[in-house]
Amino acid sequence: MKNTLAVIMAGGKGERLMPLTEHRSKPAIPFGGIYLLIDLTLSNCINSGVYKIIVLPQYKSQTLMQHLEGGWNIFSPALGHYLKIAPPQMMVGERWYQGTADSIRQNVYLIEEASPEYVLILSGDHVYKMDYARFKSYHEAHNADVTIAVIELGKEMAGQYGILEVDKQFRVKGFQEKPSRPKTIPGDSAHVLASMGIYMFKTQVLIDLLENDDRQDFGKHILPSILETHRVMAYPYRRENKIEDVIFYTDEDGERRETVEIIRDAGYWRDVGTLDSYWNANMDMTGVDPYFNMYGQHWPIRTFQRQFPPVKTVFAQESGQKPRVGKALDSLVAHGSILSGGLIRNSVLSYNVFVQSWASVEESVIMENVVVGRHARIKKAIIAEGVRIPSHTEIGYNPRKDRKRFTVTPRGITVVTHEDFGK
């Protein structure tokens, strides 16, 4: 992968993730207790052997840049490895980035300076594990000018995505934007191929396209127009993406076991573009056998580790009419958290969360520095950082009541921010 440069789009405003993106960009949203969303894409790069990376932030990027500077300063320039942060510099006119192609166009000088053979274009706000080395091998084997990663989905989901039409060799023949009557996979009338927003370009092809076409977006504008003049291939992610890892699990007797296997979640992918999908992605990490497993040895997810003490659980008063027990079940709990007589089920808690006595948290995402007061009950909620939940508060049990004060998603997930308790 020495001849490959990765460019990560990290400027997403994430309007559908409001109010979580009120003060930070979409790639900087906390995820999985200790991570930011961009950590997954960066970890995929490192685990795939991609050590030349450019990150393109834009919208409210301070949190993101501080995280990258604090936690991703791991590259050796002497070996030709680097992570460059390139905020908008108005290099080709006084305007912000207008789309995926425009953001690359405004920074094409960085690509020319690096002089890679291939350019890998990625999004910094998706949840998945992908071996980009396999992606590149597929691109080379098919002598493609451009390869687009696609995920195989049931055709009933086509209306939510950009869909690719391919021939039997998976050469791209057409694009459909959220179609009601999608083109299905050849030989499989039940499934479609949805674009993942992940592209591999021959570098000169990319530069020529950007010089000769001033349109703003790859998926919507440029790529559909070059199908007759260039070789554009689709990479079937679930079929081709394989990651061998050592996975730890608990057997029926409660004993710790390990196995070397092609991990199941090598086919997992979520674009966390909405509050509901963000909540789903976090819930997919909980439970005995999670859909998205971070506990393998060979494909670690890296981040900037905060300096907090270990998780503490206190009070073991299980008898009496009101048991006072601090414990977490089928959950992820980050450092610095104290479960002081409160019960956590199927939830994700970030750094420095304090759950007070007789409180309960179920199927929820709790961000850092949150205090859950005594006897509070929280269910199917997203609690943003710094919120103090008053004692005896109920969230998630009465959506009609919650809508009068908080944001409630179409699926019924209640989202609470610090500002909500100041109203």
Secondary structure, 3 states (H helix, E strand, C coil): CCCEEEEEEECCCCHHHCCCCCCCCHHHCEECCCEECHHHHHHHHHHHCCCEEEEEECCCCHHHHHHHHHHCCCCCHHHCCEEEECCCCCCCCCCCCCCHHHHHHCCHHHHHHHCCCEEEEEECCEEECCCHHHHHHHHHHCCCCEEEEEEEEEHHHHHHCEEEEECCCCEEEEEEECCCCCCCECCECCEEEEEEEEEEEEHHHHHHHHHHCCCCCHHHHHHHHHCCCCCEEEEEHHHHCCCEEEEEEECCCCCEEEEEEECHHHHCEEECCCHHHHHHHHHCCCCCCCCCCCCECCCCCCCCCCCCCCCEEECEECCCCCCEECEEECCEECCCCEEECCEEECCEECCCCEECCCCEEECCEECCCCEECCCCEEECEEECCCCEECCCCEECCCHHHHHCCCEECCCCCEEECHHHHHC
